[in-house]
Protein backbone atom coordinates (compact mmCIF):
# COMPACT_ATOMS: atom_id res chain seq x y z
CA UNK A 1 0.00 0.00 0.00
CA UNK A 2 1.24 3.54 -0.68
CA UNK A 3 2.23 5.78 2.20
CA UNK A 4 3.10 9.40 2.83
CA UNK A 5 2.72 12.27 5.27
CA UNK A 6 3.47 10.03 8.26
CA UNK A 7 0.85 7.39 7.64
CA UNK A 8 0.33 4.17 5.74
CA UNK A 9 -2.87 3.10 4.06
CA UNK A 10 -4.57 0.15 5.74
CA UNK A 11 -7.59 -0.28 3.50
CA UNK A 12 -9.96 1.61 1.28
CA UNK A 13 -12.83 0.87 -1.02
CA UNK A 14 -16.32 1.63 -2.22
CA UNK A 15 -19.33 -0.58 -1.58
CA UNK A 16 -22.22 -1.35 -3.91
CA UNK A 17 -24.19 1.64 -2.58
CA UNK A 18 -21.40 4.02 -3.63
CA UNK A 19 -20.15 4.68 -0.09
CA UNK A 20 -16.38 5.18 0.14
CA UNK A 21 -14.07 4.53 3.08
CA UNK A 22 -10.35 4.86 3.73
CA UNK A 23 -8.44 3.67 6.79
CA UNK A 24 -4.94 4.89 7.68
CA UNK A 25 -2.35 3.89 10.26
CA UNK A 26 -0.50 6.85 11.81
CA UNK A 27 1.62 4.73 14.14
CA UNK A 28 1.97 4.57 17.90
CA UNK A 29 2.75 8.30 18.26
CA UNK A 30 -0.75 9.37 17.26
CA UNK A 31 -3.62 9.76 19.73
CA UNK A 32 -5.75 7.74 17.31
CA UNK A 33 -3.32 5.66 15.27
CA UNK A 34 -6.07 3.92 13.30
CA UNK A 35 -7.92 6.88 11.84
CA UNK A 36 -10.37 6.66 8.98
CA UNK A 37 -12.91 8.57 6.97
CA UNK A 38 -15.94 7.67 4.98
CA UNK A 39 -18.13 9.50 2.52
CA UNK A 40 -21.60 8.38 1.55
CA UNK A 41 -23.53 8.66 -1.68
CA UNK A 42 -26.05 10.93 0.08
CA UNK A 43 -23.34 13.58 0.56
CA UNK A 44 -22.61 12.93 4.24
CA UNK A 45 -19.10 12.23 5.48
CA UNK A 46 -17.21 11.46 8.68
CA UNK A 47 -13.57 11.83 9.69
CA UNK A 48 -11.93 10.16 12.67
CA UNK A 49 -8.63 12.05 12.89
CA UNK A 50 -5.19 10.99 14.17
CA UNK A 51 -5.24 13.68 16.91
CA UNK A 52 -8.34 12.10 18.45
CA UNK A 53 -10.85 14.58 17.05
CA UNK A 54 -13.73 13.70 14.77
CA UNK A 55 -15.90 15.58 12.31
CA UNK A 56 -19.26 14.70 10.82
CA UNK A 57 -21.09 16.54 8.05
CA UNK A 58 -24.61 15.49 7.13
CA UNK A 59 -24.31 16.77 3.59
CA UNK A 60 -27.47 18.79 4.11
CA UNK A 61 -26.27 21.72 6.20
CA UNK A 62 -25.50 20.33 9.65
CA UNK A 63 -22.14 19.29 11.02
CA UNK A 64 -20.51 18.33 14.30
CA UNK A 65 -16.88 18.57 15.39
CA UNK A 66 -15.65 16.69 18.45
CA UNK A 67 -12.25 17.92 19.67
CA UNK A 68 -9.51 15.64 20.97
CA UNK A 69 -10.20 14.25 24.43
CA UNK A 70 -9.27 16.74 27.14
CA UNK A 71 -9.37 19.86 24.97
CA UNK A 72 -12.96 20.74 25.94
CA UNK A 73 -15.96 21.87 23.97
CA UNK A 74 -17.45 20.76 20.70
CA UNK A 75 -18.55 22.64 17.65
CA UNK A 76 -22.03 21.94 16.39
CA UNK A 77 -23.58 23.79 13.48
N, C-alpha and C positions, 0 to 999 in steps of 0.2 A: 504494500500500500504506500502511496506517496506521503511525504511528511513535509513540514515546514512551519515556521513561526513558533517553534517550541512544542509542537504536538505531532502525533501520528494518527492517521485515520484508522478507526477500528472497523467501522462498517457504514454503509450508506445504501440507499435504494429507494425505490418508488413502488408502492403497492398497486393493486388493480384499480383502486379508487382514485389514483392520481396523487396520493399523499406521499410526500418525500420526507426522509429522515437522514440524518448524518450524525454519527457518533465519533468523538475524538478522545484520545488519551493524552492528557497534559502532564502526566508523570506525578511522582509522589510529592513534588513541591507545590502543587496546586491545591487550593481548598477543596475543589471538586475535580478530581483528576479525570473522571469519566463524564465529561460534559457532552451535551448533544443538542440538536435542534430538530424541529420538524415543521413542515409547512403543509397545510392541507388544501385540497382543491377548492374549498369554500373561501379561501383567502386568509384564514386564521393561521397563526404561527406561534411557536413557543421556543424559547432559548433557555437552556440550563447552562450557565456560564462557569468557566474554570475558577472564578473568584468566589463562587458560592451564591451569586445572585441569579435571579431568573426574570424573564420577561415574557409576558403573554400579550398578544394582540388578537382581538376577535376577528379582525378583517372588516368589521362593520362600525368602527368608531370608538370602541372601548379597548382599554389596555390596562395592564397591571404590571408594575415592576416590584420585585421583592429584593431588597438589598442583601448583601452578604450577612450572615449571622453575626450579631453583635454590633452592627453599624446603625441600627435603629431605623424606624420609619419605613413606610412603603409609599410608592407613588401610584395612585389609581386615578385613571382618567375616565 
